[in-house]
Amino acid sequence: MKPLAEEIRSCRLCADRFASTATAHQPRPVVWFRPDARILIAGQAPGARVHESGRPFTDPSGDRLREWLGLEEEQFYDQARVSIVPMAFCFPGYDARKADLPPPAICKKTWHHRVMSELGDVPLTILVGGHAHKFHLGAQTSVTDTVRNWQQHAPRVFALPHPSWRNTAWLKKNPWFETDLLPVLRARVKEVMDD
């Protein structure tokens, strides 16, 4: 049997779905996890830039996320310490209005329980965006309410909004995120990375 990461990299389940999007692209699973990692970043799905680079968070969202976590690029991409597992491993494409399509549910159904089983007990899980909140926490509340109640899951799990530029207004409306949550998150990231 192929290793799980290799199986995912060769996945073509969504080829027809992606071909029918406005971007008409081919699948390119972006796989970035190892069982011995100290931190799991569970995100939504790769964007167009990540689809091109083949490396997660190689975009302005990644810059913001690294700032939130207090990690340099070299630390962030150290697979021995940080695994990045989105709810869909491929870029889902854009609709006709150039809006991001949601992660296809078939990806979660096919791969996620196997990936989580292989990762085992990760000391720190960071959930980025509503799709990850729903899968990992069973969240039934809004992103704002889930993130606002971050202390319910800390210090092992932190729920964050997506670091997209589209959420800049959200950050301005919720200053507690930067003043209350981020200092605790950065301290926890440092603790886990140094352990």
Secondary structure, 3 states (H helix, E strand, C coil): CCCHHHHHHCCCCCHHHHHCCCCCCCCCCCCECCCCCCEEEEECCCCHHHHHHCCCCCCHHHHHHHHHHCCCHHHHCCCCCEEEEECCCCCCCECCCCCECCCCHHHHHHHHHHHHHHHCCCCEEEEECHHHHHHHHCCCCCHHHHHHCHHHCCCCEEEECCCCHHHHHHHHHCCHHHHHHHHHHHHHHHHHHHC
